Amino acid sequence: MSINYDYCRTLLDHPKENFNFDGSRTMHKHVTEMINIATKLESMGLKVNESFLVTFIMNSLPLQYCPFQINYNTIKDM
């Protein structure tokens, strides 16, 4: 399967796609949208591993989620 890089760029650069959680939607909706983007990229032949996806989602969270991120990283490293 050939990768359509133009479509990937369109998907990632689309103004509708805001990768940062801003509270305008629920956390569940935000995470689901991020997973859907990864699924679309995988359907085009780009491998998005789970570790990258989790990091991508964690980095999209505002500073108030820092304790959650620290806790996740502590548990992950055990």
NORRA-V26289 format. One record per pair of residues at least 24 apart in sequence whose ideal C-beta (glycine too) atoms are under 10 Angstrom apart, sorted by sequence separation. I is the first residue (numbers start at 1). GAP is how many residues later the second one is. If there is no record, write none. Layout:
BEGIN
I;GAP, I;GAP
END
This chain:
BEGIN
33;24, 12;25, 51;25, 11;26, 31;26, 34;26, 30;27, 33;27, 12;28, 11;29, 12;29, 31;29, 11;30, 27;30, 30;30, 31;30, 30;31, 8;32, 7;33, 8;33, 11;33, 7;34, 27;34, 8;36, 21;36, 7;37, 8;37, 19;37, 3;38, 8;38, 19;38, 22;38, 27;38, 5;39, 20;39, 21;39, 23;39, 4;40, 19;40, 20;40, 21;40, 22;40, 3;41, 4;41, 5;41, 19;41, 20;41, 21;41, 23;41, 1;42, 2;42, 3;42, 18;42, 20;42, 1;43, 2;43, 3;43, 21;43, 1;44, 21;44
END
